[in-house]
Amino acid sequence: MTGGWTFEGQPTALGGGAMTLVSGGSFCVSSRSGDIFPGSAHGIYYADTRLLSHWELRIDDGPIEELQVLPGEPYHATFVGRAKPRPGQAESTLLVVRDRYIGGGLSEDVVIRNMADEPAGCMVALHIGSDVCDLFEVKTHRVHWVADVTTAAEDQSLRLFSVSKARGVRVLGKAGDTPVLAVTNPRLLIFRVVVPPRGEWSACLQVNPIIDGVETEPWYKEKRLSPALAERAGRLFEWDKYVPKVRTSNQAFGAVLAQSRHDLGALRLIDPDHPELPPTVAAGAPWFMTLFGRDSLLTSWLALPLDPNLAHGTLVRLAELQGTKVDPLTEEEPGKILHELRYGARQGEGGGGHAYYGSVDSTPLFVVLLGELRRWGLHQSALEKLVPHAQAALRWMGRYARRDGFLWYQRKTDQGLLNQGWKDSFDGINFADGTLARAPIALAEVQGYAYGAYLASHYFAREVGDVETERRARERAAQLRADFNEKFWLPDRGYFAVGLDHDGRPIDALASNMGHCLWSGIVDRDKVGAVAEHLMSPRMFTGFGVRTLASDMGAYNPMSYHNGSVWPHDSVLAAAGLMRYGFVEEAQRIATGLLDAAQAFGNRLPELFCGFDRGEFPVPVPYPTSCSPQAWASATPIQILRILLRLDPWVPIGKVWVSPVLPQGFGEVHMTGLTIAGAKVDLDAREGSGEAYVSGLPEEVRLITEPRPPAAFGRPSAGAVGAE
């Protein structure tokens, strides 16, 4: 049950040119030819299980040569290729088009077009294989081959099924009058065809998943959308109409924002049993197409200007799954917010999702996001339903995580994650000399999240006139801030420690974690200048983003997962923190560096990339196992827009601050349909003007276009967690 939860390294590399299609909890990873090859991370995945590990189309036992991939919707792509030349011919005359849809299985229409003047007789064979392995096994290179996968030929189809896992697939082939030969060893569907001169032949291939012994059909079959996929396509269309549109004279910025909107739409998760509920957001494709605590909460926060409903849906779903009991194996505790939700066969019996709670930051971030969403205008009735869950989260912080005034973590068994902050690889938390820190550990950024949670609680109580809770939350926030600035600050280094180790010693590595502390507002103003200088130094800033670990640290490796790489969400939170404290130029440099990186990656920021300096390599170097699209990376450009607009709604007190600082070359930005307190707001800003034109605000909300005053308790700050 807990095998997948001990993952502390890097996911399996997808290989160069891999194509990923996603739809809800199902996805497909293939080569650009459309084939799925065994021995790789390729596969057709559903319910956290790789249902097919081999899916290879061959004509006369020859491979299909890739010509082009035509991407469509997130769940749809067309693969164009050609077969090997016919006997006696120097050039291929057979064009192969594979039109693929993923969703609750797979449907693929295959068309072979003959460009010659004589008939082409050929054997078309589909090679099939299934290892029915758990998603966690694939991404951690620990595939356990299942011995009882049986294959049966049934009515022009092959059924591959594991009794021990109660999972498998049925693969069907239909090609008009062409008979289909199903072969069990090797596993093949064979079509013997004659393609007429200047004509074509077509077939429909279908993959039906079998989960817990129950077979279902894919959402698209025989060139028709099923009601499920039609409904999903309709929701995606409606969502695209609903979310704000941005026009900018900087075409590159516009292209990056459009890709972010597209990717976040693809990563939304809709509850099939309750489609009327607001959506949540998956952490990323291909490995994390499920609800996460930290990832989904931070993504929702970063994406608030695009769609506040993502934040609302994420909060509602996480509240439903909030811990109610003590369970060391899953690390559940009353009030705790989960780390991730999984559906794989190894996570337990039955078809329901199974939660693991091993993170220290999801719980305070839940309260932080609720506070921010209220400032964007979450209705009072919706807030009242969620506040009890926020109160339970705060109780968990006090009862189970707080020690000596700080929030700490230590896994409950040897099956849990060793590190339980966002840098959750086994070597992600280390000292300046490279020595690994031992738990229990109090992370710097987690104290910032806790500070933001106490501030949110303060404002919740103020709104309802609960004077005692308001006072207690304010005092707790003030005490935490004072203790943090005393215990985590390294005066001889001029920066904050990554955390405190089991002996209370400062973990003295220079790392990006302190950028999150700026974002939360926990940093005292007299220390901000030094922190900003370190973040923007050549040791930390690559020109494309902020390294997770400085280049002169003992564990530094720019090709590592957490020890010198650049994570876009990590960098944009640092930029938001810098902007919060008035370091405009520094925030702009990070923002423009990230946008340059996005353009280099085809307008889509990956989960992370290598931390080499821009002076050494003028384009960012990819990290091989990076998820793409990945939720908080996809939301990063949305947050960049908010930071540069210095956009801060605070609906409960009737104010919205907008004071743009668009860098040179950004020209004009026109935003239509921004949702604030349910109203659709239009915003126009121009480079160099420092002012914005805003229309459509609710009557009770007043626009403030002057530069925001220095952050003070009770005042919001651009792109930051709460008030100081």
VEXVEXZA-364743 format. One record per residue (C-alpha): x, y, z. Coordinates in steps of 0.02 Angstrom, whole numbers, padded with zeros to 5 digits, always signed. Layout:
BEGIN
XYZ;...
! end
This chain:
BEGIN
+00000+00000+00000;+00136+00122+00045;+00265+00072-00084;+00226+00218-00198;+00231+00342-00057;+00415+00316-00021;+00466+00396-00186;+00603+00521-00147;+00699+00535-00310;+00667+00582-00489;+00534+00512-00604;+00582+00402-00751;+00641+00499-00903;+00514+00499-01044;+00647+00506-01179;+00672+00633-01315;+00519+00681-01415;+00390+00594-01305;+00209+00644-01333;+00088+00656-01188;-00102+00662-01203;-00208+00688-01047;-00391+00679-01003;-00442+00679-00821;-00353+00537-00734;-00303+00448-00894;-00153+00485-01003;-00046+00415-01142;+00142+00433-01165;+00210+00380-01334;+00345+00416-01461;+00312+00548-01593;+00272+00408-01714;+00126+00361-01601;+00205+00196-01549;+00224+00140-01369;+00382+00040-01342;+00412-00083-01199;+00556-00053-01081;+00520+00134-01072;+00402+00251-00979;+00282+00244-01126;+00109+00177-01094;-00078+00200-01084;-00120+00240-00903;-00285+00241-00813;-00327+00234-00627;-00140+00247-00587;-00106+00086-00684;-00011+00060-00846;-00140-00039-00942;-00036-00053-01102;+00153-00052-01109;+00168-00098-01294;+00068-00025-01439;+00165-00033-01601;+00095-00022-01777;+00197-00107-01914;+00165-00132-02100;+00245-00286-02179;+00345-00300-02018;+00423-00130-02045;+00409+00021-01929;+00313+00179-01967;+00428+00327-02000;+00372+00486-01912;+00332+00636-02022;+00233+00754-01911;+00125+00765-01756;-00029+00874-01760;-00081+00914-01581;-00264+00952-01551;-00355+00960-01386;-00259+00900-01232;-00334+00727-01259;-00313+00718-01448;-00171+00710-01574;-00144+00653-01752;+00017+00560-01796;+00070+00567-01979;+00200+00444-02044;+00246+00334-02189;+00282+00150-02215;+00443+00084-02289;+00455+00088-02480;+00362-00047-02575;+00463-00184-02662;+00562-00110-02806;+00525+00070-02752;+00649+00198-02687;+00518+00307-02603;+00375+00265-02488;+00203+00272-02567;+00101+00228-02411;+00050+00372-02297;-00006+00320-02122;-00119+00433-02018;-00162+00387-01838;-00297+00493-01756;-00290+00461-01569;-00405+00506-01424;-00365+00469-01242;-00498+00466-01106;-00556+00319-01002;-00456+00209-01120;-00402+00245-01299;-00478+00255-01472;-00371+00266-01628;-00424+00281-01809;-00291+00218-01930;-00293+00269-02113;-00169+00202-02242;-00168+00303-02403;-00091+00231-02562;-00003+00362-02670;+00042+00237-02807;-00049+00188-02966;-00063+00003-02921;-00142-00087-02774;-00035-00112-02620;-00054-00280-02534;+00013-00276-02359;-00001-00349-02185;-00044-00224-02049;+00000-00284-01875;-00029-00205-01706;+00092-00270-01572;+00014-00264-01398;+00081-00289-01224;+00026-00255-01045;+00125-00263-00884;-00021-00197-00779;+00105-00112-00666;+00074+00028-00545;+00113+00205-00599;+00234+00224-00452;+00334+00075-00512;+00360+00155-00682;+00412+00326-00619;+00535+00255-00492;+00616+00124-00607;+00546-00016-00498;+00433-00112-00616;+00380-00279-00544;+00328-00393-00684;+00161-00475-00651;+00167-00661-00684;-00019-00692-00707;-00059-00577-00855;-00157-00692-00969;-00203-00661-01150;-00362-00724-01232;-00423-00701-01411;-00609-00659-01409;-00712-00604-01560;-00582-00504-01657;-00507-00438-01496;-00372-00476-01369;-00408-00476-01183;-00257-00453-01069;-00297-00473-00885;-00211-00500-00717;-00314-00593-00589;-00202-00540-00445;-00225-00355-00486;-00402-00371-00558;-00347-00254-00697;-00316-00265-00882;-00379-00214-01054;-00475-00273-01203;-00407-00216-01373;-00530-00220-01517;-00501-00192-01702;-00632-00151-01835;-00596-00124-02018;-00757-00141-02117;-00755-00304-02214;-00573-00339-02176;-00559-00486-02055;-00458-00463-01897;-00343-00603-01840;-00311-00599-01653;-00151-00691-01604;-00109-00727-01422;+00076-00770-01440;+00148-00651-01487;+00006-00531-01445;-00051-00462-01612;-00201-00397-01706;-00170-00431-01891;-00258-00357-02043;-00218-00424-02217;-00269-00283-02333;-00261-00219-02511;-00255-00031-02523;-00325+00024-02692;-00221+00137-02806;-00240+00319-02755;-00360+00256-02622;-00358+00218-02437;-00397+00087-02306;-00452+00123-02128;-00475+00035-01963;-00533+00082-01788;-00434+00022-01638;-00509+00030-01464;-00439+00000-01290;-00566-00041-01155;-00496-00031-00977;-00539-00166-00852;-00529-00099-00674;-00574-00208-00526;-00639-00335-00651;-00761-00212-00732;-00738-00172-00917;-00785+00000-00982;-00773+00084-01150;-00667+00237-01193;-00748+00407-01205;-00720+00418-01393;-00753+00275-01512;-00792+00245-01693;-00767+00430-01735;-00897+00486-01609;-00875+00572-01443;-00953+00475-01302;-01067+00575-01187;-00926+00580-01058;-00796+00651-01177;-00922+00764-01262;-00967+00833-01092;-00783+00856-01050;-00749+00941-01217;-00898+01053-01185;-00835+01098-01012;-00664+01139-01083;-00745+01249-01215;-00853+01338-01086;-00704+01359-00970;-00601+01436-01110;-00742+01560-01141;-00757+01597-00955;-00575+01633-00910;-00498+01804-00943;-00420+01846-01110;-00257+01941-01121;-00198+02040-01271;-00025+02114-01268;+00087+02202-01393;+00225+02084-01331;+00179+01934-01439;+00300+01817-01350;+00220+01853-01181;+00048+01829-01258;+00097+01659-01329;+00164+01600-01160;+00004+01655-01071;-00104+01567-01201;-00006+01405-01177;-00026+01419-00989;-00214+01440-01006;-00221+01289-01122;-00118+01179-01005;-00211+01225-00847;-00373+01184-00936;-00304+01012-00976;-00248+00982-00797;-00417+01019-00718;-00497+00872-00628;-00687+00853-00635;-00774+00738-00512;-00874+00622-00628;-01000+00588-00490;-01024+00773-00454;-00985+00871-00613;-01079+01020-00543;-00941+01049-00415;-00799+01169-00457;-00646+01081-00530;-00483+01043-00442;-00314+01038-00526;-00194+00892-00550;-00010+00917-00510;+00058+00875-00683;+00074+00758-00830;+00117+00621-00846;+00161+00561-00671;+00051+00667-00560;-00122+00668-00641;-00205+00671-00472;-00248+00789-00331;-00101+00843-00224;-00105+00952-00069;+00042+01069-00088;+00047+01067-00279;-00138+01094-00307;-00148+01230-00173;+00001+01329-00238;-00055+01308-00418;-00227+01374-00373;-00148+01522-00284;-00035+01563-00431;-00180+01546-00554;-00306+01655-00460;-00309+01790-00596;-00357+01655-00721;-00492+01563-00625;-00534+01579-00439;-00647+01426-00458;-00493+01315-00466;-00447+01375-00292;-00624+01350-00228;-00637+01175-00301;-00467+01126-00232;-00513+01187-00058;-00681+01098-00061;-00605+00932-00115;-00460+00941+00008;-00583+00985+00147;-00680+00826+00107;-00521+00724+00125;-00455+00814+00279;-00383+00698+00411;-00498+00635+00549;-00395+00500+00637;-00216+00452+00679;-00141+00324+00559;+00050+00309+00556;+00052+00214+00392;-00037+00351+00294;+00023+00488+00414;-00158+00546+00432;-00196+00654+00583;-00352+00754+00631;-00357+00916+00534;-00210+00874+00421;-00222+00907+00234;-00166+00766+00120;-00007+00757+00019;-00080+00659-00126;-00228+00554-00180;-00201+00394-00278;-00308+00261-00363;-00182+00125-00408;-00207-00058-00368;-00060-00054-00246;-00144+00082-00143;-00275-00036-00073;-00427-00134-00123;-00577-00065-00213;-00599+00079-00331;-00592+00225-00211;-00448+00346-00195;-00319+00321-00058;-00239+00469+00027;-00063+00493+00096;-00037+00639+00215;+00153+00652+00225;+00181+00838+00200;+00204+00976+00328;+00156+01121+00216;-00010+01071+00138;-00105+01110+00297;-00049+01291+00324;-00060+01322+00136;-00243+01268+00143;-00279+01411+00263;-00171+01532+00164;-00265+01496+00002;-00434+01514+00087;-00381+01684+00153;-00322+01741-00018;-00479+01677-00105;-00585+01776+00017;-00488+01932-00032;-00531+01895-00214;-00715+01895-00165;-00763+01718-00113;-00944+01731-00058;-00975+01735+00129;-01083+01578+00123;-00946+01480+00037;-00819+01546+00160;-00926+01492+00308;-00926+01312+00245;-00737+01308+00234;-00687+01404+00391;-00718+01253+00507;-00593+01156+00401;-00469+01299+00416;-00494+01297+00604;-00461+01109+00607;-00303+01139+00505;-00244+01269+00630;-00278+01147+00773;-00171+01017+00684;-00030+01144+00670;-00038+01175+00856;-00062+00998+00917;+00038+00889+00798;+00168+00997+00711;+00218+01141+00825;+00366+01126+00941;+00462+01271+01018;+00349+01388+00920;+00391+01316+00747;+00314+01186+00630;+00419+01028+00615;+00407+00865+00518;+00469+00687+00539;+00398+00538+00449;+00296+00418+00555;+00367+00255+00483;+00506+00202+00366;+00374+00192+00228;+00344+00380+00225;+00431+00521+00136;+00595+00567+00221;+00578+00752+00178;+00404+00827+00185;+00422+01003+00116;+00418+01046-00068;+00599+00988-00087;+00548+00811-00045;+00691+00712-00125;+00796+00616+00002;+00944+00737-00019;+00844+00897-00040;+00883+00971+00132;+01069+00989+00170;+01199+01096+00256;+01322+01211+00167;+01454+01074+00166;+01332+00952+00085;+01292+00851+00242;+01112+00792+00243;+01000+00863+00379;+00918+00740+00499;+00735+00751+00552;+00641+00818+00640;+00664+00973+00533;+00582+01145+00540;+00589+01220+00365;+00605+01407+00340;+00469+01424+00208;+00346+01321+00311;+00360+01449+00452;+00312+01580+00323;+00161+01479+00270;+00111+01460+00453;+00129+01649+00475;+00013+01675+00326;-00111+01550+00399;-00118+01643+00565;-00146+01807+00473;-00288+01730+00373;-00365+01667+00535;-00349+01843+00607;-00450+01917+00462;-00581+01778+00466;-00611+01818+00649;-00614+02006+00618;-00750+01987+00487;-00868+01900+00608;-00822+02005+00760;-00733+01865+00855;-00618+01980+00953;-00533+01844+01056;-00487+01734+00906;-00430+01889+00811;-00315+01940+00953;-00247+01765+00978;-00209+01740+00793;-00126+01911+00780;-00016+01878+00931;+00032+01705+00869;+00081+01777+00699;+00184+01914+00780;+00273+01792+00896;+00311+01671+00755;+00382+01812+00651;+00493+01873+00792;+00555+01697+00833;+00588+01658+00651;+00691+01814+00620;+00794+01774+00775;+00822+01586+00757;+00833+01564+00567;+00937+01718+00526;+01124+01690+00499;+01200+01861+00536;+01374+01812+00478;+01306+01753+00310;+01169+01881+00281;+01034+01755+00238;+00907+01637+00317;+00945+01455+00355;+00850+01325+00255;+00784+01260+00420;+00827+01193+00592;+00884+01013+00613;+00842+00885+00748;+00961+00970+00870;+00894+01143+00831;+01049+01190+00730;+01024+01306+00581;+01039+01213+00416;+01157+01340+00341;+01147+01309+00153;+01109+01458+00041;+00949+01402-00046;+00794+01469-00131;+00680+01430+00017;+00702+01606+00084;+00617+01674-00073;+00457+01592-00008;+00486+01683+00157;+00484+01849+00065;+00322+01795-00020;+00238+01756+00146;+00296+01920+00225;+00377+01842+00377;+00545+01925+00344;+00588+02083+00443;+00619+02232+00331;+00797+02261+00392;+00847+02091+00321;+00762+02102+00152;+00902+02194+00062;+01030+02060+00104;+00910+01921+00054;+00873+02006-00112;+01059+02028-00146;+01091+01843-00118;+00944+01788-00225;+01002+01896-00371;+01187+01853-00353;+01275+01747-00487;+01279+01606-00359;+01087+01598-00360;+01017+01684-00515;+01056+01598-00680;+00980+01728-00795;+00828+01615-00819;+00778+01592-00638;+00835+01565-00459;+00931+01406-00419;+00864+01294-00283;+01040+01289-00208;+01183+01412-00228;+01327+01362-00341;+01458+01366-00202;+01366+01245-00086;+01434+01071-00052;+01283+00980-00128;+01269+01092-00281;+01233+01003-00444;+01143+01101-00580;+01078+00937-00654;+01002+00877-00490;+00819+00877-00442;+00826+00998-00295;+01009+01047-00272;+01045+01178-00404;+00907+01160-00532;+00781+01298-00571;+00597+01270-00532;+00486+01405-00611;+00359+01408-00469;+00500+01427-00343;+00572+01573-00440;+00406+01661-00465;+00368+01653-00279;+00536+01736-00248;+00488+01869-00377;+00321+01895-00289;+00412+01915-00124;+00535+02039-00195;+00393+02141-00270;+00304+02134-00102;+00448+02223-00019;+00472+02350-00159;+00617+02270-00253;+00540+02304-00423;+00691+02286-00535;+00743+02122-00456;+00567+02051-00474;+00563+02107-00656;+00729+02019-00692;+00664+01854-00626;+00500+01875-00721;+00582+01913-00888;+00709+01773-00863;+00569+01647-00836;+00476+01710-00989;+00635+01692-01094;+00649+01514-01031;+00467+01480-01076;+00496+01538-01254;+00648+01424-01267;+00538+01278-01214;+00405+01312-01346;+00305+01434-01235;+00280+01302-01099;+00381+01308-00939;+00426+01133-00879;+00422+01074-00700;+00607+01115-00684;+00762+01139-00790;+00949+01129-00759;+01030+01270-00663;+01172+01313-00782;+01214+01497-00800;+01144+01589-00950;+01318+01654-00988;+01379+01475-01014;+01227+01409-01108;+01120+01543-01192;+00965+01432-01187;+00900+01336-01036;+00956+01155-01027;+00809+01033-01004;+00796+00918-00855;+00760+00746-00930;+00625+00687-00809;+00531+00850-00795;+00342+00843-00803;+00265+00947-00942;+00134+01014-00931;+00154+01032-00743;+00028+01130-00643;+00127+01257-00544;+00246+01284-00690;+00095+01314-00802;+00026+01438-00676;+00191+01533-00662;+00161+01649-00812;-00011+01693-00742;+00072+01745-00580;+00204+01844-00677;+00063+01945-00753;-00009+01979-00581;+00161+02029-00510;+00196+02151-00653;+00022+02227-00636;+00044+02235-00446;-00135+02175-00437;-00206+02150-00262;-00392+02133-00229;-00454+02147-00052;-00642+02137-00075;-00692+02125+00110;-00620+02298+00141;-00680+02364-00027;-00513+02397-00112;-00413+02338-00262;-00235+02395-00287;-00168+02404-00467;-00003+02490-00501;+00083+02416-00656;+00271+02403-00676;+00283+02324-00849;+00466+02304-00902;+00535+02382-01059;+00473+02294-01214;+00307+02239-01141;+00208+02380-01223;+00024+02369-01182;-00076+02237-01090;-00265+02223-01110;-00354+02100-00995;-00540+02065-01011;-00651+01958-00900;-00546+01957-00741;-00657+01887-00602;-00662+01988-00441;-00806+01958-00319;-00905+01877-00460;-00891+02030-00572;-00803+02030-00740;-00669+02164-00739;-00570+02237-00884;-00395+02306-00857;-00279+02404-00972;-00098+02444-00931;+00045+02522-01027;+00232+02505-01008;+00308+02654-00918;+00144+02734-00864;+00128+02661-00689;-00060+02676-00704;-00200+02563-00760;-00376+02587-00825;-00497+02470-00738;-00683+02449-00773;-00820+02333-00712;-00775+02329-00527;-00918+02296-00406;-00989+02458-00337;-00926+02421-00162;-00745+02400-00220;-00635+02553-00244;-00486+02558-00362;-00319+02621-00296;-00196+02655-00437;-00058+02740-00340;+00096+02636-00296;+00058+02536-00142;+00128+02600+00022;+00263+02502+00115;+00190+02339+00179;+00115+02353+00351;-00002+02248+00456;-00174+02262+00381;-00115+02307+00205;-00098+02185+00059;+00056+02177-00050;+00070+02131-00234;+00077+01945-00262;+00106+01902-00079;+00024+01788+00047;-00045+01912+00169;-00009+02071+00262;+00136+02110+00373;
! end
